[in-house]
Amino acid sequence: MDMKEFKKKAGEYLGLLDELKKQSVDEVTALAILREVTKDMRMAQIREERMNGNGQEPATQRQLNYLNKLGVKAPKHLTKIEASALIDEELGKESDEDSSQWPSVPEPWYSAMVPA
């Protein structure tokens, strides 16, 4: 990414942060929301790149090693897209297990954003 693209992207994020500040309780909440939004945007970009790429290529050794580390037995002739989906699925399971350890929150998270 060159400097011109970087400045443009930074301006977009700062504009989004300003909008979030107007809608949230404080700047910390706005920053937390911005982080989540940018993660979602990046994941959507990665998914699109995966789907537009040649998905029939064999899984990389790095993907196979990571699946092994996660305890997933990879089938033979696994493609990059299939390996990626297996990794996402396994990480989703771990995330669900981790979140079940937290106490439930009685109010929805967005209730803090509604003006009193």
URGIPE-V488316 format. One record per helix or strand of 3 or more residues. SS is the DSSP state (helix for helix, strand for strand). FROM is the first residue (numbers start at 1). TO is the last residue. If there is no record, write none. Layout:
# URGIPE-V488316
{{SS,FROM,TO} {SS,FROM,TO}}
This chain:
# URGIPE-V488316
{{helix,3,23} {helix,27,52} {helix,61,69} {helix,80,99} {helix,109,113}}
